[in-house]
Amino acid sequence: MNKKRRGKRRLPAREKQPLEQQVSINQKWSMDFMSDSLASGNRFRTFNVMDDCSREILCIEIATSISSLRVTRALEQIIDWRGKPLCLRVDNGPEFTSHRFELWCKDQGIAIQFIQPGKPMQNGYIERFNRSYHKEILDAYLFFNLFEVREHTQAWMMNIIC
């Protein structure tokens, strides 16, 4: 069958922006995804959100699939108790480049700062957190279901805060 191939979606050029220490909370939040698997081999993802100033982890959403709709729903929950950030620092993943996410940010008055493709250190705060979370939780335990992952993650987050 001769089907027309869809070309790769091209990203607009991203300009390099330095990773700066913020002076107050809710100026800039960093967001990223991680992936791991259960003992059964089923994959799951985590969606991590962090405040760049306080380095406080605001959310770790855990599920087998996390769409841009779920990302915006998680951000709305954080905004309800924490307040709105001025800017979100993200990579170029499909959840962050989706039309739905960009419209939601525009409606909320939140700027989006994309890092350059292949340059994860431009999002260094969340990458550093991801390393700690992976080492201390995801690599340290063998999980059989998502409930166990969420339970260990919540306990770990409470120990960090206390």
N, C-alpha and C positions, 0 to 999 in steps of 0.2 A: 504494500500500500504506500502510495506516495503522499505523505502528509507533510505539510509545511512545518519546518522546525521553528520553534520559538527561540528567539535570540536571548542571550543573557541580559538581564536588566542592568543597565548601566547607571552607576551612581554619579551624582554631580561631584565635581572636585571639592574636596574638603580641605579647608585651610588649617594649618597647624596652629593650635592654641595652647599656650603653656598651662601646665597643671599648677594652679596657684592655691595657696592656703587661704581659705575664706575667713572673714573676720566675724561673721555672725551666722547663727543657724538659719536654715531655710533660704540661703542665697543660692546654693547649688547642691543638687542631689545627683549622685552617680548611680547608674543602674546597669546590671549585667545578668546574663544567664549562665547557668552551669548545667552539666549533664552527668548522670551517674546511672547505675543499674541496681536492681534488686537481686537477691540471691537466685530468683527464678530466671534472671536474664532480661526481664522487662525493664525498659529504659524509663527514666523520669527526669524532669528538669526542675531546676530551682530558679526563681526570679528574685534577685537580691537588690534591695534599695538601701542606699547609705547617704547620710548627710555629710558633706565634705568638710564642714567646719568642726563639728563635734565628733566625727567618725563613728557616730551612733548608727547601728543597723536599724532601719525603720521597718523593714519587711523582708521575710523570706517566704515566698509563695512556692509550694511544692505540689506538682501535678505531673501527669504523664504528658499532657499537652498544654501549653500556655500560649494563647492567642493574644492579639493586640487588644481585643475586648476585655480579656481577663487582666491584662496589664493596666488598662485604664480603670477598671473596677478596683484593683488593688490600690492604685494611686489615689482614687477618690476616698477610700477608707483611711488612708494615711493622712490626707488633707483634712478630713473631718476632725481628727484629734490633734494634728500637729501644725496645721496651717499650710499655706501654699508656698512652694519654692519659686524663686525667680527664674531658675534655669535647670534643665535636666541634661546631664552629660551621658551620652549613650554611644554604643557602637553602631554599625550599619546593618544590624540584623533585620530580618523581614518584619518583626513585630514593631520595631522602632521606625522603620521607613514606610510603614503602611499609611494609607490615606486616612484611615479611621483615627490612628494615633496622632497624626499631625493635626487633623481637625480638632480633636479633643484638646490638644495643647494650645492651639490658637484660641479656642473658645474660653479656655481657662486663663489665658494671658500668660502662659508659661513658655519661655524660649527653649529651644532644643539646640544643644551643642553636640554635633556629631564629631567623633574622633576620625582621624584618617584611617582608611582601610589598612589592616596589617600593622597597626601601631597601638597595641594594647596598653602601653605605658602612658599614653595620653589619657587613660582612664585608670591611673595607677592606684588611687585610693581603694576602689572597689576590687581591683585585681589583687591587691594585697589582702583584703578581707577574704576573697575567694580562696586564696591559698590557705589561710588559717582555717576556714570553715571546712575545706576539703580534707585537710590533714587531721583536724581534731574531731570531725564528725563522720564525714562520708568514707574516709579511709579506715577509720578506727572501728567501725561496726559493720556487721553483716545484717542487712535489713531484709525482711521477708514481705513487708507491705508498706504502703505509703504512710499509714498511721504511725508506724514505728519511726519512720524518718521524721515526721512532723513532731512527734513526742520528744525525740532526742534533740532536735533542733530547738524547740521551745525551752527545754531544760538548759541547754547550752547558752542560749540567748539570755536567760534569766541569771545565769552565773556570771556572764560578762558584765551585766548591768550592776549586780550587787557587789 
